[in-house]
Structure formats: C-alpha cells, structure tokens
Amino acid sequence: MGRWFAEHGARLGPGNQLQPPFTATTVRFQGGGEPIIHDGPFIEGNEVIGGYVEVNVADLDEALRIAKSWPAGGAVEVRPVMEVDQ
C-alpha cells in the first residue's frame, strides 16, 4: 500500500463530496485475472465504504489506469466530484 501511495502521491488530493452513485465506474478484482470495469456503483446495502481519496487526473481513462493498479484487491469505485459554483 505504501508503495502505491508513494507512486501516485502527486495525483492524490483531499476528500470531496461525491456525485451520485449512478455516475460511478467500478473496477473489480477477481481471482488474480485482469481487473474488470463496470459502469455503475459497486456499493450495495450490505457494503461499507472504508474510505476514499480524490485523484486529480485528466479524464476517466487515467483514473481507471490508477484504479486498476490498486494493490489491495476488492473493488475500487471511481466517481467524478461535484462541481460547485462559487
């Protein structure tokens, strides 16, 4: 984990309010094979979000490349943040 955070640290930012779950794209890790990308949220009623980090990238493709390198397995849900007009 420490190596992953060190490698991607320059693109990691603070927390933020997330857009609704229907905007999510999820990367699932199953059985040591290639990660599988799904449109939509992963989190179900019996699941708990352990935490999140904001990743500052140019687009969804770059975010998914980083998500697919997550070393802990499980699932990584990718969502855009809310754009707040000030």
PDB file of N, CA, C and O in Angstrom:
ATOM      1  N   MET A   1       0.816  -1.186   0.000  1.00  0.00           N
ATOM      2  CA  MET A   1       0.000   0.000   0.000  1.00  0.00           C
ATOM      3  C   MET A   1       0.862   1.254   0.000  1.00  0.00           C
ATOM      4  O   MET A   1       0.616   2.193  -0.756  1.00  0.00           O
ATOM      5  N   GLY A   2       1.870   1.254   0.854  1.00  0.00           N
ATOM      6  CA  GLY A   2       2.740   2.422   0.936  1.00  0.00           C
ATOM      7  C   GLY A   2       3.379   2.753  -0.394  1.00  0.00           C
ATOM      8  O   GLY A   2       3.492   3.922  -0.762  1.00  0.00           O
ATOM      9  N   ARG A   3       3.800   1.721  -1.120  1.00  0.00           N
ATOM     10  CA  ARG A   3       4.416   1.928  -2.440  1.00  0.00           C
ATOM     11  C   ARG A   3       3.408   2.529  -3.413  1.00  0.00           C
ATOM     12  O   ARG A   3       3.759   3.416  -4.192  1.00  0.00           O
ATOM     13  N   TRP A   4       2.155   2.059  -3.380  1.00  0.00           N
ATOM     14  CA  TRP A   4       1.123   2.577  -4.278  1.00  0.00           C
ATOM     15  C   TRP A   4       0.885   4.060  -3.999  1.00  0.00           C
ATOM     16  O   TRP A   4       0.823   4.865  -4.928  1.00  0.00           O
ATOM     17  N   PHE A   5       0.750   4.423  -2.712  1.00  0.00           N
ATOM     18  CA  PHE A   5       0.535   5.831  -2.370  1.00  0.00           C
ATOM     19  C   PHE A   5       1.737   6.685  -2.756  1.00  0.00           C
ATOM     20  O   PHE A   5       1.564   7.818  -3.206  1.00  0.00           O
ATOM     21  N   ALA A   6       2.945   6.167  -2.589  1.00  0.00           N
ATOM     22  CA  ALA A   6       4.141   6.920  -2.988  1.00  0.00           C
ATOM     23  C   ALA A   6       4.172   7.119  -4.500  1.00  0.00           C
ATOM     24  O   ALA A   6       4.509   8.203  -4.977  1.00  0.00           O
ATOM     25  N   GLU A   7       3.821   6.080  -5.256  1.00  0.00           N
ATOM     26  CA  GLU A   7       3.841   6.150  -6.721  1.00  0.00           C
ATOM     27  C   GLU A   7       2.820   7.148  -7.257  1.00  0.00           C
ATOM     28  O   GLU A   7       3.103   7.861  -8.220  1.00  0.00           O
ATOM     29  N   HIS A   8       1.655   7.209  -6.658  1.00  0.00           N
ATOM     30  CA  HIS A   8       0.570   8.054  -7.162  1.00  0.00           C
ATOM     31  C   HIS A   8       0.348   9.315  -6.322  1.00  0.00           C
ATOM     32  O   HIS A   8      -0.598  10.062  -6.570  1.00  0.00           O
ATOM     33  N   GLY A   9       1.205   9.556  -5.342  1.00  0.00           N
ATOM     34  CA  GLY A   9       1.026  10.654  -4.402  1.00  0.00           C
ATOM     35  C   GLY A   9       0.852  12.017  -5.036  1.00  0.00           C
ATOM     36  O   GLY A   9       0.095  12.843  -4.525  1.00  0.00           O
ATOM     37  N   ALA A  10       1.540  12.271  -6.143  1.00  0.00           N
ATOM     38  CA  ALA A  10       1.440  13.587  -6.792  1.00  0.00           C
ATOM     39  C   ALA A  10       0.041  13.856  -7.340  1.00  0.00           C
ATOM     40  O   ALA A  10      -0.327  15.014  -7.542  1.00  0.00           O
ATOM     41  N   ARG A  11      -0.745  12.807  -7.583  1.00  0.00           N
ATOM     42  CA  ARG A  11      -2.095  12.981  -8.136  1.00  0.00           C
ATOM     43  C   ARG A  11      -3.184  12.827  -7.083  1.00  0.00           C
ATOM     44  O   ARG A  11      -4.365  12.979  -7.395  1.00  0.00           O
ATOM     45  N   LEU A  12      -2.813  12.530  -5.850  1.00  0.00           N
ATOM     46  CA  LEU A  12      -3.804  12.337  -4.799  1.00  0.00           C
ATOM     47  C   LEU A  12      -4.067  13.655  -4.100  1.00  0.00           C
ATOM     48  O   LEU A  12      -3.143  14.398  -3.769  1.00  0.00           O
ATOM     49  N   GLY A  13      -5.341  13.932  -3.882  1.00  0.00           N
ATOM     50  CA  GLY A  13      -5.712  15.191  -3.258  1.00  0.00           C
ATOM     51  C   GLY A  13      -6.593  14.958  -2.046  1.00  0.00           C
ATOM     52  O   GLY A  13      -6.659  13.842  -1.531  1.00  0.00           O
ATOM     53  N   PRO A  14      -7.267  15.993  -1.587  1.00  0.00           N
ATOM     54  CA  PRO A  14      -8.114  15.898  -0.402  1.00  0.00           C
ATOM     55  C   PRO A  14      -9.439  15.209  -0.706  1.00  0.00           C
ATOM     56  O   PRO A  14      -9.728  14.881  -1.857  1.00  0.00           O
ATOM     57  N   GLY A  15     -10.234  14.994   0.325  1.00  0.00           N
ATOM     58  CA  GLY A  15     -11.568  14.448   0.149  1.00  0.00           C
ATOM     59  C   GLY A  15     -12.508  15.495  -0.427  1.00  0.00           C
ATOM     60  O   GLY A  15     -12.201  16.688  -0.427  1.00  0.00           O
ATOM     61  N   ASN A  16     -13.658  15.038  -0.920  1.00  0.00           N
ATOM     62  CA  ASN A  16     -14.632  15.940  -1.512  1.00  0.00           C
ATOM     63  C   ASN A  16     -15.980  15.240  -1.538  1.00  0.00           C
ATOM     64  O   ASN A  16     -16.049  14.023  -1.371  1.00  0.00           O
ATOM     65  N   GLN A  17     -17.063  16.004  -1.747  1.00  0.00           N
ATOM     66  CA  GLN A  17     -18.394  15.418  -1.889  1.00  0.00           C
ATOM     67  C   GLN A  17     -18.455  14.695  -3.231  1.00  0.00           C
ATOM     68  O   GLN A  17     -18.030  15.232  -4.254  1.00  0.00           O
ATOM     69  N   LEU A  18     -18.984  13.477  -3.220  1.00  0.00           N
ATOM     70  CA  LEU A  18     -19.077  12.689  -4.443  1.00  0.00           C
ATOM     71  C   LEU A  18     -20.383  12.934  -5.172  1.00  0.00           C
ATOM     72  O   LEU A  18     -21.398  13.258  -4.556  1.00  0.00           O
ATOM     73  N   GLN A  19     -20.354  12.776  -6.488  1.00  0.00           N
ATOM     74  CA  GLN A  19     -21.592  12.799  -7.264  1.00  0.00           C
ATOM     75  C   GLN A  19     -22.377  11.526  -6.944  1.00  0.00           C
ATOM     76  O   GLN A  19     -21.830  10.618  -6.317  1.00  0.00           O
ATOM     77  N   PRO A  20     -23.642  11.436  -7.358  1.00  0.00           N
ATOM     78  CA  PRO A  20     -24.480  10.281  -7.018  1.00  0.00           C
ATOM     79  C   PRO A  20     -23.894   8.957  -7.525  1.00  0.00           C
ATOM     80  O   PRO A  20     -23.121   8.942  -8.482  1.00  0.00           O
ATOM     81  N   PRO A  21     -24.269   7.844  -6.874  1.00  0.00           N
ATOM     82  CA  PRO A  21     -23.735   6.539  -7.252  1.00  0.00           C
ATOM     83  C   PRO A  21     -23.909   6.170  -8.724  1.00  0.00           C
ATOM     84  O   PRO A  21     -23.066   5.455  -9.265  1.00  0.00           O
ATOM     85  N   PHE A  22     -24.978   6.633  -9.397  1.00  0.00           N
ATOM     86  CA  PHE A  22     -25.175   6.245 -10.797  1.00  0.00           C
ATOM     87  C   PHE A  22     -24.075   6.790 -11.706  1.00  0.00           C
ATOM     88  O   PHE A  22     -23.965   6.349 -12.850  1.00  0.00           O
ATOM     89  N   THR A  23     -23.255   7.735 -11.235  1.00  0.00           N
ATOM     90  CA  THR A  23     -22.155   8.270 -12.045  1.00  0.00           C
ATOM     91  C   THR A  23     -20.894   7.418 -11.927  1.00  0.00           C
ATOM     92  O   THR A  23     -19.896   7.700 -12.590  1.00  0.00           O
ATOM     93  N   ALA A  24     -20.928   6.391 -11.101  1.00  0.00           N
ATOM     94  CA  ALA A  24     -19.730   5.603 -10.787  1.00  0.00           C
ATOM     95  C   ALA A  24     -19.325   4.670 -11.923  1.00  0.00           C
ATOM     96  O   ALA A  24     -20.153   4.224 -12.718  1.00  0.00           O
ATOM     97  N   THR A  25     -18.046   4.395 -11.972  1.00  0.00           N
ATOM     98  CA  THR A  25     -17.464   3.311 -12.761  1.00  0.00           C
ATOM     99  C   THR A  25     -16.655   2.489 -11.775  1.00  0.00           C
ATOM    100  O   THR A  25     -15.875   3.055 -11.008  1.00  0.00           O
ATOM    101  N   THR A  26     -16.814   1.171 -11.771  1.00  0.00           N
ATOM    102  CA  THR A  26     -16.185   0.319 -10.766  1.00  0.00           C
ATOM    103  C   THR A  26     -15.189  -0.625 -11.409  1.00  0.00           C
ATOM    104  O   THR A  26     -15.455  -1.205 -12.462  1.00  0.00           O
ATOM    105  N   VAL A  27     -14.030  -0.776 -10.762  1.00  0.00           N
ATOM    106  CA  VAL A  27     -13.025  -1.750 -11.167  1.00  0.00           C
ATOM    107  C   VAL A  27     -13.073  -2.879 -10.149  1.00  0.00           C
ATOM    108  O   VAL A  27     -12.871  -2.644  -8.958  1.00  0.00           O
ATOM    109  N   ARG A  28     -13.339  -4.112 -10.604  1.00  0.00           N
ATOM    110  CA  ARG A  28     -13.404  -5.270  -9.708  1.00  0.00           C
ATOM    111  C   ARG A  28     -12.206  -6.179  -9.973  1.00  0.00           C
ATOM    112  O   ARG A  28     -11.808  -6.407 -11.116  1.00  0.00           O
ATOM    113  N   PHE A  29     -11.649  -6.690  -8.875  1.00  0.00           N
ATOM    114  CA  PHE A  29     -10.520  -7.618  -8.957  1.00  0.00           C
ATOM    115  C   PHE A  29     -11.042  -8.995  -8.578  1.00  0.00           C
ATOM    116  O   PHE A  29     -11.583  -9.178  -7.487  1.00  0.00           O
ATOM    117  N   GLN A  30     -10.882  -9.974  -9.482  1.00  0.00           N
ATOM    118  CA  GLN A  30     -11.432 -11.303  -9.217  1.00  0.00           C
ATOM    119  C   GLN A  30     -10.423 -12.374  -9.586  1.00  0.00           C
ATOM    120  O   GLN A  30     -10.020 -12.492 -10.744  1.00  0.00           O
ATOM    121  N   GLY A  31     -10.022 -13.145  -8.607  1.00  0.00           N
ATOM    122  CA  GLY A  31      -9.223 -14.335  -8.842  1.00  0.00           C
ATOM    123  C   GLY A  31      -7.891 -14.133  -9.544  1.00  0.00           C
ATOM    124  O   GLY A  31      -7.446 -15.041 -10.246  1.00  0.00           O
ATOM    125  N   GLY A  32      -7.255 -13.030  -9.396  1.00  0.00           N
ATOM    126  CA  GLY A  32      -5.930 -12.839  -9.981  1.00  0.00           C
ATOM    127  C   GLY A  32      -5.921 -12.560 -11.471  1.00  0.00           C
ATOM    128  O   GLY A  32      -4.848 -12.385 -12.050  1.00  0.00           O
ATOM    129  N   GLY A  33      -7.080 -12.512 -12.111  1.00  0.00           N
ATOM    130  CA  GLY A  33      -7.139 -12.201 -13.537  1.00  0.00           C
ATOM    131  C   GLY A  33      -7.100 -10.712 -13.777  1.00  0.00           C
ATOM    132  O   GLY A  33      -6.859  -9.931 -12.856  1.00  0.00           O
ATOM    133  N   GLU A  34      -7.334 -10.323 -15.002  1.00  0.00           N
ATOM    134  CA  GLU A  34      -7.386  -8.902 -15.366  1.00  0.00           C
ATOM    135  C   GLU A  34      -8.522  -8.223 -14.620  1.00  0.00           C
ATOM    136  O   GLU A  34      -9.600  -8.805 -14.498  1.00  0.00           O
ATOM    137  N   PRO A  35      -8.315  -7.003 -14.112  1.00  0.00           N
ATOM    138  CA  PRO A  35      -9.412  -6.266 -13.498  1.00  0.00           C
ATOM    139  C   PRO A  35     -10.546  -6.051 -14.511  1.00  0.00           C
ATOM    140  O   PRO A  35     -10.301  -5.860 -15.702  1.00  0.00           O
ATOM    141  N   ILE A  36     -11.783  -6.085 -14.015  1.00  0.00           N
ATOM    142  CA  ILE A  36     -12.963  -5.924 -14.862  1.00  0.00           C
ATOM    143  C   ILE A  36     -13.596  -4.567 -14.557  1.00  0.00           C
ATOM    144  O   ILE A  36     -13.791  -4.221 -13.392  1.00  0.00           O
ATOM    145  N   ILE A  37     -13.917  -3.799 -15.597  1.00  0.00           N
ATOM    146  CA  ILE A  37     -14.514  -2.479 -15.435  1.00  0.00           C
ATOM    147  C   ILE A  37     -16.013  -2.566 -15.693  1.00  0.00           C
ATOM    148  O   ILE A  37     -16.452  -3.122 -16.699  1.00  0.00           O
ATOM    149  N   HIS A  38     -16.800  -2.001 -14.758  1.00  0.00           N
ATOM    150  CA  HIS A  38     -18.261  -1.981 -14.863  1.00  0.00           C
ATOM    151  C   HIS A  38     -18.748  -0.545 -14.761  1.00  0.00           C
ATOM    152  O   HIS A  38     -18.218   0.231 -13.966  1.00  0.00           O
ATOM    153  N   ASP A  39     -19.745  -0.183 -15.550  1.00  0.00           N
ATOM    154  CA  ASP A  39     -20.413   1.095 -15.353  1.00  0.00           C
ATOM    155  C   ASP A  39     -21.339   0.944 -14.163  1.00  0.00           C
ATOM    156  O   ASP A  39     -21.990  -0.089 -14.008  1.00  0.00           O
ATOM    157  N   GLY A  40     -21.402   1.953 -13.331  1.00  0.00           N
ATOM    158  CA  GLY A  40     -22.299   1.934 -12.189  1.00  0.00           C
ATOM    159  C   GLY A  40     -21.570   1.658 -10.892  1.00  0.00           C
ATOM    160  O   GLY A  40     -20.383   1.330 -10.888  1.00  0.00           O
ATOM    161  N   PRO A  41     -22.296   1.793  -9.783  1.00  0.00           N
ATOM    162  CA  PRO A  41     -21.683   1.673  -8.465  1.00  0.00           C
ATOM    163  C   PRO A  41     -21.448   0.224  -8.065  1.00  0.00           C
ATOM    164  O   PRO A  41     -22.096  -0.693  -8.571  1.00  0.00           O
ATOM    165  N   PHE A  42     -20.519   0.042  -7.157  1.00  0.00           N
ATOM    166  CA  PHE A  42     -20.262  -1.267  -6.566  1.00  0.00           C
ATOM    167  C   PHE A  42     -21.009  -1.420  -5.252  1.00  0.00           C
ATOM    168  O   PHE A  42     -21.552  -2.485  -4.956  1.00  0.00           O
ATOM    169  N   ILE A  43     -21.033  -0.371  -4.482  1.00  0.00           N
ATOM    170  CA  ILE A  43     -21.519  -0.454  -3.114  1.00  0.00           C
ATOM    171  C   ILE A  43     -22.988  -0.871  -3.079  1.00  0.00           C
ATOM    172  O   ILE A  43     -23.838  -0.275  -3.740  1.00  0.00           O
ATOM    173  N   GLU A  44     -23.261  -1.907  -2.293  1.00  0.00           N
ATOM    174  CA  GLU A  44     -24.619  -2.398  -2.100  1.00  0.00           C
ATOM    175  C   GLU A  44     -25.007  -2.127  -0.652  1.00  0.00           C
ATOM    176  O   GLU A  44     -24.180  -1.675   0.140  1.00  0.00           O
ATOM    177  N   GLY A  45     -26.246  -2.397  -0.308  1.00  0.00           N
ATOM    178  CA  GLY A  45     -26.724  -2.112   1.036  1.00  0.00           C
ATOM    179  C   GLY A  45     -25.907  -2.727   2.143  1.00  0.00           C
ATOM    180  O   GLY A  45     -25.812  -2.143   3.223  1.00  0.00           O
ATOM    181  N   ASN A  46     -25.314  -3.880   1.920  1.00  0.00           N
ATOM    182  CA  ASN A  46     -24.556  -4.540   2.976  1.00  0.00           C
ATOM    183  C   ASN A  46     -23.055  -4.248   2.896  1.00  0.00           C
ATOM    184  O   ASN A  46     -22.274  -4.854   3.629  1.00  0.00           O
ATOM    185  N   GLU A  47     -22.648  -3.342   2.029  1.00  0.00           N
ATOM    186  CA  GLU A  47     -21.238  -2.975   1.893  1.00  0.00           C
ATOM    187  C   GLU A  47     -20.964  -1.667   2.620  1.00  0.00           C
ATOM    188  O   GLU A  47     -21.862  -0.842   2.787  1.00  0.00           O
ATOM    189  N   VAL A  48     -19.737  -1.484   3.046  1.00  0.00           N
ATOM    190  CA  VAL A  48     -19.343  -0.273   3.745  1.00  0.00           C
ATOM    191  C   VAL A  48     -18.130   0.324   3.043  1.00  0.00           C
ATOM    192  O   VAL A  48     -17.180  -0.392   2.726  1.00  0.00           O
ATOM    193  N   ILE A  49     -18.156   1.630   2.801  1.00  0.00           N
ATOM    194  CA  ILE A  49     -17.002   2.306   2.217  1.00  0.00           C
ATOM    195  C   ILE A  49     -15.976   2.503   3.321  1.00  0.00           C
ATOM    196  O   ILE A  49     -16.267   3.122   4.345  1.00  0.00           O
ATOM    197  N   GLY A  50     -14.769   1.974   3.111  1.00  0.00           N
ATOM    198  CA  GLY A  50     -13.726   2.100   4.106  1.00  0.00           C
ATOM    199  C   GLY A  50     -13.036   3.444   4.069  1.00  0.00           C
ATOM    200  O   GLY A  50     -12.398   3.836   5.045  1.00  0.00           O
ATOM    201  N   GLY A  51     -13.147   4.142   2.989  1.00  0.00           N
ATOM    202  CA  GLY A  51     -12.528   5.443   2.830  1.00  0.00           C
ATOM    203  C   GLY A  51     -12.418   5.773   1.360  1.00  0.00           C
ATOM    204  O   GLY A  51     -12.737   4.957   0.495  1.00  0.00           O
ATOM    205  N   TYR A  52     -11.957   6.997   1.087  1.00  0.00           N
ATOM    206  CA  TYR A  52     -11.774   7.362  -0.311  1.00  0.00           C
ATOM    207  C   TYR A  52     -10.679   8.391  -0.424  1.00  0.00           C
ATOM    208  O   TYR A  52     -10.317   9.053   0.549  1.00  0.00           O
ATOM    209  N   VAL A  53     -10.162   8.514  -1.621  1.00  0.00           N
ATOM    210  CA  VAL A  53      -9.156   9.525  -1.909  1.00  0.00           C
ATOM    211  C   VAL A  53      -9.511  10.166  -3.240  1.00  0.00           C
ATOM    212  O   VAL A  53      -9.963   9.492  -4.165  1.00  0.00           O
ATOM    213  N   GLU A  54      -9.302  11.471  -3.329  1.00  0.00           N
ATOM    214  CA  GLU A  54      -9.526  12.179  -4.581  1.00  0.00           C
ATOM    215  C   GLU A  54      -8.270  12.060  -5.430  1.00  0.00           C
ATOM    216  O   GLU A  54      -7.163  12.317  -4.958  1.00  0.00           O
ATOM    217  N   VAL A  55      -8.452  11.667  -6.687  1.00  0.00           N
ATOM    218  CA  VAL A  55      -7.335  11.525  -7.616  1.00  0.00           C
ATOM    219  C   VAL A  55      -7.483  12.598  -8.686  1.00  0.00           C
ATOM    220  O   VAL A  55      -8.500  12.659  -9.377  1.00  0.00           O
ATOM    221  N   ASN A  56      -6.478  13.430  -8.818  1.00  0.00           N
ATOM    222  CA  ASN A  56      -6.519  14.546  -9.765  1.00  0.00           C
ATOM    223  C   ASN A  56      -5.910  14.108 -11.093  1.00  0.00           C
ATOM    224  O   ASN A  56      -4.690  14.079 -11.256  1.00  0.00           O
ATOM    225  N   VAL A  57      -6.780  13.771 -12.033  1.00  0.00           N
ATOM    226  CA  VAL A  57      -6.346  13.263 -13.332  1.00  0.00           C
ATOM    227  C   VAL A  57      -7.085  13.992 -14.451  1.00  0.00           C
ATOM    228  O   VAL A  57      -8.058  14.705 -14.207  1.00  0.00           O
ATOM    229  N   ALA A  58      -6.616  13.805 -15.665  1.00  0.00           N
ATOM    230  CA  ALA A  58      -7.195  14.495 -16.818  1.00  0.00           C
ATOM    231  C   ALA A  58      -8.562  13.953 -17.209  1.00  0.00           C
ATOM    232  O   ALA A  58      -9.426  14.705 -17.658  1.00  0.00           O
ATOM    233  N   ASP A  59      -8.763  12.625 -17.038  1.00  0.00           N
ATOM    234  CA  ASP A  59     -10.005  12.026 -17.520  1.00  0.00           C
ATOM    235  C   ASP A  59     -10.251  10.678 -16.865  1.00  0.00           C
ATOM    236  O   ASP A  59      -9.429  10.196 -16.086  1.00  0.00           O
ATOM    237  N   LEU A  60     -11.395  10.068 -17.188  1.00  0.00           N
ATOM    238  CA  LEU A  60     -11.769   8.775 -16.618  1.00  0.00           C
ATOM    239  C   LEU A  60     -10.762   7.691 -16.969  1.00  0.00           C
ATOM    240  O   LEU A  60     -10.467   6.839 -16.132  1.00  0.00           O
ATOM    241  N   ASP A  61     -10.226   7.701 -18.184  1.00  0.00           N
ATOM    242  CA  ASP A  61      -9.264   6.673 -18.578  1.00  0.00           C
ATOM    243  C   ASP A  61      -8.042   6.669 -17.667  1.00  0.00           C
ATOM    244  O   ASP A  61      -7.572   5.607 -17.261  1.00  0.00           O
ATOM    245  N   GLU A  62      -7.531   7.846 -17.346  1.00  0.00           N
ATOM    246  CA  GLU A  62      -6.366   7.928 -16.456  1.00  0.00           C
ATOM    247  C   GLU A  62      -6.735   7.453 -15.047  1.00  0.00           C
ATOM    248  O   GLU A  62      -5.950   6.759 -14.401  1.00  0.00           O
ATOM    249  N   ALA A  63      -7.928   7.826 -14.571  1.00  0.00           N
ATOM    250  CA  ALA A  63      -8.379   7.367 -13.261  1.00  0.00           C
ATOM    251  C   ALA A  63      -8.495   5.845 -13.213  1.00  0.00           C
ATOM    252  O   ALA A  63      -8.136   5.224 -12.212  1.00  0.00           O
ATOM    253  N   LEU A  64      -8.993   5.247 -14.290  1.00  0.00           N
ATOM    254  CA  LEU A  64      -9.133   3.790 -14.335  1.00  0.00           C
ATOM    255  C   LEU A  64      -7.778   3.094 -14.380  1.00  0.00           C
ATOM    256  O   LEU A  64      -7.620   2.022 -13.796  1.00  0.00           O
ATOM    257  N   ARG A  65      -6.795   3.685 -15.062  1.00  0.00           N
ATOM    258  CA  ARG A  65      -5.446   3.106 -15.056  1.00  0.00           C
ATOM    259  C   ARG A  65      -4.893   3.045 -13.637  1.00  0.00           C
ATOM    260  O   ARG A  65      -4.286   2.049 -13.243  1.00  0.00           O
ATOM    261  N   ILE A  66      -5.104   4.105 -12.876  1.00  0.00           N
ATOM    262  CA  ILE A  66      -4.640   4.119 -11.490  1.00  0.00           C
ATOM    263  C   ILE A  66      -5.444   3.118 -10.654  1.00  0.00           C
ATOM    264  O   ILE A  66      -4.867   2.368  -9.866  1.00  0.00           O
ATOM    265  N   ALA A  67      -6.759   3.103 -10.817  1.00  0.00           N
ATOM    266  CA  ALA A  67      -7.610   2.183 -10.050  1.00  0.00           C
ATOM    267  C   ALA A  67      -7.224   0.730 -10.308  1.00  0.00           C
ATOM    268  O   ALA A  67      -7.236  -0.085  -9.386  1.00  0.00           O
ATOM    269  N   LYS A  68      -6.885   0.404 -11.538  1.00  0.00           N
ATOM    270  CA  LYS A  68      -6.520  -0.982 -11.865  1.00  0.00           C
ATOM    271  C   LYS A  68      -5.193  -1.394 -11.240  1.00  0.00           C
ATOM    272  O   LYS A  68      -4.882  -2.584 -11.190  1.00  0.00           O
ATOM    273  N   SER A  69      -4.410  -0.438 -10.764  1.00  0.00           N
ATOM    274  CA  SER A  69      -3.137  -0.777 -10.128  1.00  0.00           C
ATOM    275  C   SER A  69      -3.257  -0.886  -8.604  1.00  0.00           C
ATOM    276  O   SER A  69      -2.262  -1.159  -7.934  1.00  0.00           O
ATOM    277  N   TRP A  70      -4.454  -0.678  -8.044  1.00  0.00           N
ATOM    278  CA  TRP A  70      -4.663  -0.743  -6.592  1.00  0.00           C
ATOM    279  C   TRP A  70      -4.252  -2.118  -6.088  1.00  0.00           C
ATOM    280  O   TRP A  70      -4.791  -3.119  -6.558  1.00  0.00           O
ATOM    281  N   PRO A  71      -3.306  -2.202  -5.137  1.00  0.00           N
ATOM    282  CA  PRO A  71      -2.745  -3.492  -4.735  1.00  0.00           C
ATOM    283  C   PRO A  71      -3.585  -4.299  -3.755  1.00  0.00           C
ATOM    284  O   PRO A  71      -3.281  -5.471  -3.532  1.00  0.00           O
ATOM    285  N   ALA A  72      -4.627  -3.726  -3.161  1.00  0.00           N
ATOM    286  CA  ALA A  72      -5.364  -4.421  -2.107  1.00  0.00           C
ATOM    287  C   ALA A  72      -6.464  -5.335  -2.616  1.00  0.00           C
ATOM    288  O   ALA A  72      -7.048  -6.068  -1.819  1.00  0.00           O
ATOM    289  N   GLY A  73      -6.777  -5.326  -3.913  1.00  0.00           N
ATOM    290  CA  GLY A  73      -7.866  -6.150  -4.418  1.00  0.00           C
ATOM    291  C   GLY A  73      -9.209  -5.579  -4.024  1.00  0.00           C
ATOM    292  O   GLY A  73      -9.323  -4.376  -3.792  1.00  0.00           O
ATOM    293  N   GLY A  74     -10.236  -6.422  -3.944  1.00  0.00           N
ATOM    294  CA  GLY A  74     -11.574  -5.936  -3.616  1.00  0.00           C
ATOM    295  C   GLY A  74     -12.173  -5.196  -4.787  1.00  0.00           C
ATOM    296  O   GLY A  74     -12.184  -5.710  -5.905  1.00  0.00           O
ATOM    297  N   ALA A  75     -12.669  -4.003  -4.550  1.00  0.00           N
ATOM    298  CA  ALA A  75     -13.261  -3.191  -5.609  1.00  0.00           C
ATOM    299  C   ALA A  75     -12.860  -1.738  -5.398  1.00  0.00           C
ATOM    300  O   ALA A  75     -12.677  -1.287  -4.267  1.00  0.00           O
ATOM    301  N   VAL A  76     -12.729  -1.026  -6.488  1.00  0.00           N
ATOM    302  CA  VAL A  76     -12.444   0.408  -6.460  1.00  0.00           C
ATOM    303  C   VAL A  76     -13.543   1.097  -7.248  1.00  0.00           C
ATOM    304  O   VAL A  76     -13.707   0.836  -8.440  1.00  0.00           O
ATOM    305  N   GLU A  77     -14.292   1.968  -6.604  1.00  0.00           N
ATOM    306  CA  GLU A  77     -15.352   2.702  -7.278  1.00  0.00           C
ATOM    307  C   GLU A  77     -14.808   4.065  -7.678  1.00  0.00           C
ATOM    308  O   GLU A  77     -14.241   4.776  -6.849  1.00  0.00           O
ATOM    309  N   VAL A  78     -14.978   4.436  -8.953  1.00  0.00           N
ATOM    310  CA  VAL A  78     -14.462   5.704  -9.475  1.00  0.00           C
ATOM    311  C   VAL A  78     -15.649   6.601  -9.794  1.00  0.00           C
ATOM    312  O   VAL A  78     -16.545   6.217 -10.546  1.00  0.00           O
ATOM    313  N   ARG A  79     -15.648   7.807  -9.214  1.00  0.00           N
ATOM    314  CA  ARG A  79     -16.731   8.776  -9.468  1.00  0.00           C
ATOM    315  C   ARG A  79     -16.145  10.161  -9.616  1.00  0.00           C
ATOM    316  O   ARG A  79     -15.143  10.482  -8.977  1.00  0.00           O
ATOM    317  N   PRO A  80     -16.758  10.991 -10.453  1.00  0.00           N
ATOM    318  CA  PRO A  80     -16.347  12.398 -10.508  1.00  0.00           C
ATOM    319  C   PRO A  80     -16.842  13.122  -9.253  1.00  0.00           C
ATOM    320  O   PRO A  80     -17.816  12.703  -8.628  1.00  0.00           O
ATOM    321  N   VAL A  81     -16.164  14.204  -8.897  1.00  0.00           N
ATOM    322  CA  VAL A  81     -16.617  15.019  -7.758  1.00  0.00           C
ATOM    323  C   VAL A  81     -17.652  16.025  -8.213  1.00  0.00           C
ATOM    324  O   VAL A  81     -17.788  16.295  -9.406  1.00  0.00           O
ATOM    325  N   MET A  82     -18.377  16.574  -7.267  1.00  0.00           N
ATOM    326  CA  MET A  82     -19.367  17.608  -7.565  1.00  0.00           C
ATOM    327  C   MET A  82     -18.653  18.871  -7.989  1.00  0.00           C
ATOM    328  O   MET A  82     -17.662  19.256  -7.369  1.00  0.00           O
ATOM    329  N   GLU A  83     -19.128  19.515  -9.019  1.00  0.00           N
ATOM    330  CA  GLU A  83     -18.627  20.821  -9.436  1.00  0.00           C
ATOM    331  C   GLU A  83     -19.466  21.874  -8.723  1.00  0.00           C
ATOM    332  O   GLU A  83     -20.665  21.987  -8.977  1.00  0.00           O
ATOM    333  N   VAL A  84     -18.854  22.633  -7.847  1.00  0.00           N
ATOM    334  CA  VAL A  84     -19.574  23.626  -7.058  1.00  0.00           C
ATOM    335  C   VAL A  84     -19.228  25.000  -7.582  1.00  0.00           C
ATOM    336  O   VAL A  84     -18.058  25.382  -7.613  1.00  0.00           O
ATOM    337  N   ASP A  85     -20.257  25.759  -8.001  1.00  0.00           N
ATOM    338  CA  ASP A  85     -20.043  27.129  -8.467  1.00  0.00           C
ATOM    339  C   ASP A  85     -19.882  28.038  -7.258  1.00  0.00           C
ATOM    340  O   ASP A  85     -20.673  27.986  -6.315  1.00  0.00           O
ATOM    341  N   GLN A  86     -18.851  28.869  -7.297  1.00  0.00           N
ATOM    342  CA  GLN A  86     -18.637  29.792  -6.176  1.00  0.00           C
ATOM    343  C   GLN A  86     -18.624  31.200  -6.667  1.00  0.00           C
ATOM    344  O   GLN A  86     -18.457  32.128  -5.876  1.00  0.00           O
TER     345      GLN A  86
END
